[in-house]
Amino acid sequence: MTRRIRFILLLAIFIGGYASLSLELIVLRQLSGFVGSTAITTSIIIGIFLAFMSWGYWRGSELSLSQNSIRQTTAKDFAWVAFLVVLASSYILLDMYFGLMSALGIKSNVLKTFIYSLAFLSGGPYLFGKITALISRCLNRYNRNCTGKIMAIDTIGSVLGSILTTLVIMPFIGVNHTIIVVVVAAVVASVILAKRAAWYWLGLTIILAYMLNRSSLLSEVYDIVENNAVSTISILDTDDGKARAMVINGGNSSKISEDKDLWFGYVRYVQDNFIETLPKDAKKDILILGAGGFTMGEGDTFHNYTFLDIDKSLLKISEEKFLEHKLDANKKFVVEDANQFLKDSEQKYDLIVLDTYSSMGIIPMDLITKEYFIRVKNNLKKGGIVVMNILTSPNFSNVFAINLDNTIRSVFTHSLSRQVIGNFNAWGHQRANVIYVYYDVADKGGIYTADKNAVFYDM
């Protein structure tokens, strides 16, 4: 085996490691807008990925060895990988798939994710495993001591795929263009391995990747204005052009209009009852967890606002395409994880609004825990108020609604109210915006009984 051939085979191993990790991360990112990013859906994707990669390793250990046939076989496999990356990760195809699942009456996110993973994600990992096993066997035939190098190069490719994809490529060129980069990487591997590359097939695959993932298509079909490592953001004209809505990762995040009646009901509720009623004798400190389109406190230039979110692109997009004006000087934007911010913050607030639960599919699991609510409470001033907007069952018709209510009440043990926004069917199964409000007031644990009733004096 010549040095050139050995270099080509090792480069193919590297590209395989890079492309496999990149595909996995892209899929996890793309699916977050459809089924959320819970540990359960993530475990399904990773489990299927590893299972079929293992099968590919096994299959690659059984095929006959020949330097020429291995190069041709793996070249074809990489060509198929390029096509399968397009099939498994293009947003428009995923939208069609999940639309079909809904049309068929399949509501379980777990089942949707499992079917998707088997149908569209399994092929790529299988071929990655097969390619790695075949090339490793070929290299080991000529040098039995190169196993460690092969594993190292494969791992380096995976590490770079993990770091470059999420920290560099996605943030700067978007998820849709990152898909094209991975497709091109697989095509390059196919070309360098093959003595006669299937240029027609490879060219069509790159064209398909570009056509399905070009920004102009996503903008025309879904009004997507941002598609980075954190969020897919759309700005839509609604209500016959009288309002604009911001959709983040498939969830209705914000809505704005000159007509306040067209705003989201829960936003009007918070605005009317907790923000516009703030005393004007002194400036109050307000923390909004989940910035969305920065509509909370719109028009208030007196009190101090801190908006927090993990997507730094929200500010620019909101100012240029949603609010269509700069944030007022009394409002600042902090890009940080909510848990970490509350843990490190030394400032306390008069009003804290939790608005990170706008969709059942994308509720952050770490923001519905007892520990998180304790941190929220610890950052509240004496006499302050916490307002929590949660999309949940208004009549406790599912386990999530019951357990979340128990979790909240385990921390906010008194002076807690629960308000359903809008009308609902008390006997049916539906979701609605439910507002929990906690008031930090003194509680001596008094109750009224038949033999000890001081209600006359208390009133």
C-alpha positions as CSV (number, residue, x, y, z in Angstrom):
1,M,0.0,0.0,0.0
2,T,1.4,3.4,-1.1
3,R,1.6,6.4,1.2
4,R,-0.9,8.1,-1.1
5,I,-3.5,5.3,-0.7
6,R,-2.9,5.2,3.0
7,F,-3.5,8.9,3.3
8,I,-6.7,8.7,1.2
9,L,-8.1,5.9,3.4
10,L,-7.2,7.8,6.6
11,L,-8.7,11.0,5.3
12,A,-11.9,9.0,4.5
13,I,-11.9,7.8,8.1
14,F,-11.6,11.4,9.3
15,I,-14.4,12.7,7.0
16,G,-16.6,9.8,8.2
17,G,-16.1,10.7,11.8
18,Y,-16.7,14.4,11.1
19,A,-19.9,13.8,9.0
20,S,-21.4,11.3,11.4
21,L,-21.2,13.6,14.4
22,S,-22.4,16.5,12.4
23,L,-25.4,14.6,11.1
24,E,-26.4,13.6,14.6
25,L,-26.1,17.2,15.9
26,I,-28.0,18.6,12.9
27,V,-30.8,16.1,13.4
28,L,-31.1,16.9,17.1
29,R,-31.2,20.6,16.3
30,Q,-33.8,20.3,13.5
31,L,-36.1,18.0,15.5
32,S,-36.2,20.4,18.4
33,G,-38.8,22.5,16.7
34,F,-41.1,19.5,16.1
35,V,-40.7,17.3,19.2
36,G,-38.6,19.4,21.5
37,S,-35.2,18.6,22.9
38,T,-36.1,16.4,25.8
39,A,-33.9,13.6,27.2
40,I,-36.4,11.0,25.9
41,T,-36.4,12.1,22.2
42,T,-32.6,12.7,22.3
43,S,-32.0,9.2,23.7
44,I,-34.1,7.7,20.9
45,I,-32.1,9.4,18.2
46,I,-28.7,8.6,19.8
47,G,-29.9,5.0,20.5
48,I,-31.0,4.4,16.9
49,F,-27.8,6.1,15.6
50,L,-25.5,3.9,17.6
51,A,-27.5,0.7,17.0
52,F,-27.3,1.0,13.3
53,M,-23.7,2.1,13.4
54,S,-22.9,-1.0,15.3
55,W,-24.7,-3.1,12.7
56,G,-22.5,-1.3,10.0
57,Y,-19.4,-2.2,12.0
58,W,-20.5,-5.9,12.0
59,R,-21.4,-5.9,8.4
60,G,-18.1,-4.3,7.5
61,S,-16.2,-7.1,9.3
62,E,-17.8,-9.7,7.1
63,L,-17.3,-8.5,3.6
64,S,-14.3,-9.7,1.5
65,L,-11.2,-7.6,1.5
66,S,-9.7,-6.1,-1.7
67,Q,-8.1,-2.7,-1.9
68,N,-9.8,-1.8,-5.1
69,S,-13.2,-3.2,-4.2
70,I,-13.1,-1.5,-0.8
71,R,-12.4,1.8,-2.4
72,Q,-15.2,1.4,-4.8
73,T,-17.6,0.1,-2.2
74,T,-16.8,2.9,0.3
75,A,-17.0,5.5,-2.4
76,K,-20.5,4.3,-3.2
77,D,-21.4,4.3,0.5
78,F,-20.2,7.9,0.9
79,A,-22.4,8.9,-2.1
80,W,-25.4,7.3,-0.4
81,V,-24.4,9.0,2.9
82,A,-24.5,12.4,1.1
83,F,-28.1,11.7,-0.2
84,L,-29.3,10.3,3.2
85,V,-28.0,13.5,5.0
86,V,-30.3,15.5,2.7
87,L,-33.2,13.2,3.3
88,A,-32.8,13.0,7.1
89,S,-32.1,16.6,8.0
90,S,-33.7,19.0,5.5
91,Y,-36.3,21.2,7.3
92,I,-38.9,21.1,4.5
93,L,-38.8,17.3,4.4
94,L,-39.1,17.1,8.2
95,D,-42.0,19.4,8.1
96,M,-43.7,17.2,5.6
97,Y,-43.0,14.1,7.7
98,F,-44.4,15.5,10.9
99,G,-47.4,16.9,9.0
100,L,-48.1,13.4,7.7
101,M,-47.8,12.0,11.2
102,S,-50.3,14.5,12.5
103,A,-52.7,13.8,9.6
104,L,-52.5,10.1,10.5
105,G,-53.5,10.9,14.1
106,I,-50.2,10.1,15.6
107,K,-49.8,12.5,18.6
108,S,-47.0,10.9,20.6
109,N,-43.7,12.7,20.1
110,V,-41.9,9.6,21.2
111,L,-43.5,7.5,18.5
112,K,-43.0,10.2,15.9
113,T,-39.3,10.3,16.7
114,F,-38.9,6.6,16.8
115,I,-40.5,6.1,13.3
116,Y,-38.5,9.0,11.9
117,S,-35.3,7.6,13.3
118,L,-35.9,4.1,11.8
119,A,-37.1,5.4,8.5
120,F,-34.7,8.2,7.7
121,L,-31.8,8.3,10.2
122,S,-30.8,4.6,10.3
123,G,-29.2,4.4,6.9
124,G,-26.5,7.0,7.4
125,P,-25.1,5.5,10.7
126,Y,-25.1,2.0,9.2
127,L,-23.0,3.2,6.3
128,F,-20.6,5.1,8.5
129,G,-20.0,2.0,10.6
130,K,-19.6,-0.2,7.5
131,I,-17.1,2.3,5.9
132,T,-15.0,2.6,9.1
133,A,-14.8,-1.2,9.5
134,L,-13.9,-1.9,5.9
135,I,-11.2,0.8,5.7
136,S,-9.8,-0.2,9.1
137,R,-9.5,-3.9,8.0
138,C,-7.7,-2.8,4.8
139,L,-5.2,-0.6,6.7
140,N,-4.6,-3.3,9.3
141,R,-3.8,-5.9,6.7
142,Y,-0.8,-3.8,5.7
143,N,0.1,-2.5,9.2
144,R,-1.3,-4.4,12.2
145,N,-0.1,-1.6,14.5
146,C,-2.3,1.2,13.0
147,T,-5.5,0.4,14.9
148,G,-4.8,3.2,17.5
149,K,-4.1,5.7,14.7
150,I,-7.4,4.8,13.0
151,M,-9.4,5.2,16.2
152,A,-7.6,8.5,16.9
153,I,-8.3,9.9,13.5
154,D,-12.0,8.8,13.6
155,T,-12.3,10.4,17.0
156,I,-10.6,13.6,15.9
157,G,-13.1,13.9,13.1
158,S,-16.0,13.4,15.5
159,V,-14.6,16.0,17.9
160,L,-14.2,18.5,15.1
161,G,-17.7,17.7,13.8
162,S,-19.1,18.3,17.3
163,I,-17.2,21.6,17.9
164,L,-17.1,23.1,14.5
165,T,-20.7,22.3,13.7
166,T,-22.4,23.8,16.7
167,L,-19.9,26.5,17.7
168,V,-18.7,27.8,14.3
169,I,-20.6,26.6,11.3
170,M,-24.2,26.7,12.5
171,P,-24.0,30.2,14.2
172,F,-22.3,31.8,11.2
173,I,-24.0,30.2,8.2
174,G,-27.1,28.6,9.6
175,V,-28.3,25.0,10.1
176,N,-29.6,24.8,6.5
177,H,-26.2,25.7,5.0
178,T,-24.4,23.4,7.5
179,I,-26.4,20.5,5.9
180,I,-24.9,21.4,2.6
181,V,-21.4,21.5,4.1
182,V,-21.8,17.9,5.5
183,V,-23.1,16.8,2.1
184,V,-20.1,18.2,0.3
185,A,-17.8,16.6,2.8
186,A,-19.3,13.2,2.1
187,V,-19.1,13.9,-1.7
188,V,-15.4,14.8,-1.3
189,A,-14.8,11.4,0.5
190,S,-16.6,9.6,-2.3
191,V,-14.5,11.4,-5.0
192,I,-11.1,10.7,-3.4
193,L,-11.9,7.1,-2.8
194,A,-13.3,6.2,-6.3
195,K,-11.1,5.7,-9.3
196,R,-14.1,6.8,-11.4
197,A,-16.3,9.1,-9.4
198,A,-20.1,9.1,-10.1
199,W,-20.1,12.8,-10.9
200,Y,-23.6,12.8,-12.2
201,W,-25.1,11.3,-9.1
202,L,-22.9,13.3,-6.7
203,G,-23.7,16.5,-8.6
204,L,-27.4,15.9,-8.4
205,T,-27.1,15.2,-4.6
206,I,-25.3,18.6,-4.0
207,I,-27.9,20.4,-6.2
208,L,-30.7,18.7,-4.2
209,A,-29.1,19.7,-0.9
210,Y,-28.9,23.2,-2.1
211,M,-32.4,23.4,-3.5
212,L,-34.0,22.0,-0.3
213,N,-31.9,24.1,2.1
214,R,-31.4,27.4,0.4
215,S,-32.4,30.4,2.6
216,S,-34.7,31.8,-0.1
217,L,-36.9,28.7,0.0
218,L,-37.1,28.6,3.8
219,S,-38.0,32.3,3.7
220,E,-40.7,31.9,1.0
221,V,-42.3,28.8,2.5
222,Y,-41.9,29.4,6.3
223,D,-40.9,33.1,6.5
224,I,-37.8,31.9,8.3
225,V,-35.4,34.8,9.0
226,E,-32.9,33.0,11.2
227,N,-31.8,29.4,11.4
228,N,-28.9,29.2,13.8
229,A,-27.6,26.6,16.3
230,V,-30.2,27.6,18.9
231,S,-33.3,28.8,17.1
232,T,-35.3,28.7,13.9
233,I,-37.1,32.0,13.8
234,S,-40.0,33.0,11.6
235,I,-41.7,36.4,11.3
236,L,-45.3,36.2,10.0
237,D,-47.9,38.8,9.1
238,T,-51.2,37.8,10.7
239,D,-54.7,39.1,11.2
240,D,-54.9,40.5,7.7
241,G,-51.7,42.3,8.0
242,K,-52.7,44.1,11.2
243,A,-50.2,42.1,13.4
244,R,-46.8,40.4,13.3
245,A,-46.0,37.1,15.0
246,M,-42.7,35.6,15.9
247,V,-42.4,31.8,15.8
248,I,-39.4,30.3,17.5
249,N,-38.7,26.6,17.0
250,G,-42.2,25.9,16.0
251,G,-43.8,27.7,19.0
252,N,-45.7,31.0,18.9
253,S,-43.4,33.2,20.9
254,S,-44.6,36.8,20.4
255,K,-47.1,38.9,18.6
256,I,-47.3,42.6,18.2
257,S,-49.8,45.1,16.8
258,E,-51.0,48.6,17.3
259,D,-54.3,47.1,18.3
260,K,-53.6,45.6,21.7
261,D,-56.6,43.3,21.3
262,L,-54.6,41.3,18.7
263,W,-51.8,40.6,21.2
264,F,-51.6,37.2,22.8
265,G,-54.1,36.9,25.6
266,Y,-51.6,36.0,28.3
267,V,-49.3,39.0,27.3
268,R,-52.2,41.4,27.6
269,Y,-53.1,39.9,30.9
270,V,-49.5,40.4,32.3
271,Q,-49.2,43.8,30.7
272,D,-52.5,45.1,32.0
273,N,-52.4,43.7,35.5
274,F,-48.7,43.6,36.4
275,I,-46.7,46.0,34.3
276,E,-49.0,49.0,33.5
277,T,-50.0,49.0,37.2
278,L,-46.4,49.3,38.5
279,P,-46.1,52.3,40.9
280,K,-44.5,55.3,39.4
281,D,-43.0,56.6,42.6
282,A,-39.8,54.7,42.1
283,K,-38.2,52.6,39.4
284,K,-38.8,48.9,39.7
285,D,-36.5,46.1,38.5
286,I,-38.2,43.6,36.2
287,L,-36.7,40.3,34.9
288,I,-38.2,38.6,31.9
289,L,-37.0,35.0,31.4
290,G,-37.6,34.1,27.8
291,A,-37.2,37.3,25.8
292,G,-39.2,36.3,22.7
293,G,-39.9,39.4,20.7
294,F,-39.4,41.8,23.7
295,T,-43.1,42.6,23.9
296,M,-43.3,42.5,27.7
297,G,-43.2,46.0,28.9
298,E,-43.6,47.5,25.5
299,G,-44.1,51.2,25.8
300,D,-42.8,51.4,29.4
301,T,-39.7,53.7,29.4
302,F,-39.6,54.2,33.2
303,H,-38.9,51.0,35.0
304,N,-35.7,48.9,34.5
305,Y,-36.1,45.7,32.4
306,T,-33.7,42.8,32.0
307,F,-34.6,40.3,29.2
308,L,-32.8,37.0,29.2
309,D,-32.5,34.3,26.5
310,I,-29.9,31.9,25.1
311,D,-30.2,33.1,21.5
312,K,-28.2,36.3,20.9
313,S,-29.8,36.8,17.5
314,L,-33.2,37.7,19.0
315,L,-32.3,41.3,19.7
316,K,-31.2,42.2,16.2
317,I,-34.1,40.3,14.6
318,S,-36.7,41.8,17.0
319,E,-35.4,45.4,16.5
320,E,-35.1,45.1,12.7
321,K,-38.0,42.8,11.7
322,F,-40.4,42.4,14.6
323,L,-40.6,45.5,16.8
324,E,-39.1,47.6,14.0
325,H,-37.5,49.9,16.6
326,K,-34.6,49.8,19.0
327,L,-35.1,48.7,22.6
328,D,-35.7,51.5,24.9
329,A,-32.7,52.7,27.0
330,N,-34.3,51.2,30.2
331,K,-34.2,47.7,28.7
332,K,-31.2,45.4,28.4
333,F,-30.7,42.0,26.9
334,V,-28.6,39.3,28.6
335,V,-27.6,36.1,26.6
336,E,-27.3,33.3,29.2
337,D,-28.8,30.1,30.4
338,A,-31.7,31.0,32.8
339,N,-30.5,28.5,35.5
340,Q,-27.0,29.8,35.5
341,F,-28.1,33.4,35.5
342,L,-30.3,33.0,38.5
343,K,-27.6,31.0,40.3
344,D,-24.9,33.7,39.8
345,S,-27.0,36.8,40.0
346,E,-26.7,39.0,43.1
347,Q,-29.5,41.4,42.0
348,K,-33.1,40.9,43.1
349,Y,-36.2,41.9,41.2
350,D,-39.6,43.4,42.0
351,L,-41.3,41.4,39.2
352,I,-40.1,38.2,37.5
353,V,-41.9,36.9,34.5
354,L,-41.3,33.3,33.4
355,D,-42.1,33.0,29.7
356,T,-40.1,30.0,28.5
357,Y,-43.0,27.5,28.3
358,S,-44.7,28.8,25.1
359,S,-45.0,25.3,23.5
360,M,-45.6,21.8,24.9
361,G,-43.0,20.5,22.5
362,I,-40.2,22.8,23.5
363,I,-40.5,23.2,27.2
364,P,-36.9,23.2,28.6
365,M,-36.8,20.3,31.1
366,D,-34.3,22.0,33.3
367,L,-36.7,25.0,33.7
368,I,-39.6,23.0,35.3
369,T,-37.7,21.6,38.3
370,K,-38.1,22.4,42.0
371,E,-34.4,23.6,42.0
372,Y,-35.1,26.1,39.2
373,F,-38.2,27.6,41.0
374,I,-36.2,27.9,44.2
375,R,-33.6,30.0,42.3
376,V,-36.4,32.1,40.9
377,K,-37.8,32.7,44.4
378,N,-34.4,33.5,45.7
379,N,-34.0,36.3,43.2
380,L,-37.2,38.0,44.2
381,K,-37.3,41.1,46.3
382,K,-39.4,41.3,49.5
383,G,-42.9,42.1,48.4
384,G,-42.2,41.1,44.8
385,I,-44.3,39.1,42.4
386,V,-43.5,36.1,40.2
387,V,-45.7,35.5,37.1
388,M,-45.4,32.2,35.3
389,N,-47.0,31.7,31.8
390,I,-47.3,27.9,31.1
391,L,-49.1,26.2,28.2
392,T,-50.7,23.3,30.0
393,S,-54.0,21.5,30.8
394,P,-56.3,24.0,32.5
395,N,-58.3,21.2,34.2
396,F,-55.4,18.9,35.1
397,S,-56.3,16.4,32.5
398,N,-52.8,15.0,32.1
399,V,-49.9,13.9,34.4
400,F,-47.7,16.8,33.3
401,A,-50.2,19.4,34.5
402,I,-50.6,17.7,37.9
403,N,-46.9,17.2,38.5
404,L,-45.9,20.7,37.4
405,D,-48.6,22.1,39.7
406,N,-47.2,20.0,42.5
407,T,-43.6,21.2,41.7
408,I,-44.6,24.9,41.7
409,R,-46.5,24.6,44.9
410,S,-43.7,22.8,46.6
411,V,-41.7,26.0,46.3
412,F,-44.3,28.7,46.3
413,T,-46.2,27.2,49.3
414,H,-48.6,30.1,49.9
415,S,-50.1,33.2,48.2
416,L,-50.1,31.4,44.9
417,S,-52.9,31.9,42.3
418,R,-53.7,30.1,39.1
419,Q,-55.5,31.9,36.3
420,V,-56.6,30.3,33.0
421,I,-56.4,32.8,30.1
422,G,-59.5,32.6,27.9
423,N,-62.3,30.1,27.8
424,F,-61.9,26.4,28.1
425,N,-63.9,23.1,28.4
426,A,-63.6,22.0,32.0
427,W,-64.6,18.5,31.1
428,G,-62.4,18.1,28.0
429,H,-58.8,17.6,27.1
430,Q,-57.1,20.7,25.8
431,R,-54.2,23.1,26.4
432,A,-54.4,26.7,27.4
433,N,-52.2,29.5,28.7
434,V,-52.3,29.2,32.5
435,I,-50.8,32.0,34.6
436,Y,-49.4,31.1,38.0
437,V,-48.8,34.2,40.2
438,Y,-46.8,34.2,43.4
439,Y,-47.0,37.2,45.8
440,D,-44.2,37.5,48.4
441,V,-46.3,38.4,51.4
442,A,-45.9,37.5,55.1
443,D,-47.8,34.3,56.0
444,K,-48.2,33.3,59.7
445,G,-50.1,30.2,58.8
446,G,-53.4,31.4,60.2
447,I,-56.7,29.6,59.3
448,Y,-60.3,30.1,60.1
449,T,-62.1,27.4,62.1
450,A,-65.6,27.2,63.7
451,D,-64.2,27.8,67.2
452,K,-61.5,30.3,66.3
453,N,-62.6,32.8,63.7
454,A,-61.1,36.3,63.6
455,V,-62.2,37.1,60.1
456,F,-64.0,40.3,61.2
457,Y,-60.7,41.8,62.5
458,D,-58.7,40.6,59.6
459,M,-61.0,42.3,57.1
